[in-house]
C-alpha cells in the first residue's frame, strides 16, 4: 500500500475527499510498499525497449 483515499458522503453526495500518504498514519492498516522502489520500477518499465521483459 502506498496511500489511501477516503470519501465522506452526505445525502448521497461526496462532501470531502481525503488522501493519506504519511507512512506513520498508514502503518496500522497493513504492510506499506516502498514508494521509491515502486517509482523506480515504473520508470524502468516505461524506459525499457519495446518487447523487453521487466528488469
Buried (B, 14 or more C-beta within 10 A) or exposed (E): EEBEEEEEEEEEEEEEEEEEEEEEEBEEEEEEEEEEEEEEEEEEEEEEEEEEEEE
